[in-house]
């Protein structure tokens, strides 16, 4: 019977997975932050325009 040698690569696999998960979470966090900012800033600008119309009677 042939001798079978087992190489334990679990540390390298765990490190690679950890790096991939960190990169994914970082990217997902950036997307969420960007969408949240866009929604807030867009709403803020719309509110400011509405207040301007209400106070001056014209759209600026």
Buried (B, 14 or more C-beta within 10 A) or exposed (E): EEEEEEEEEEEEEEEEEEEEEEEEEEEEEEEEEEEEEEEEEEEEEEEEEEEEEEEEEEEE
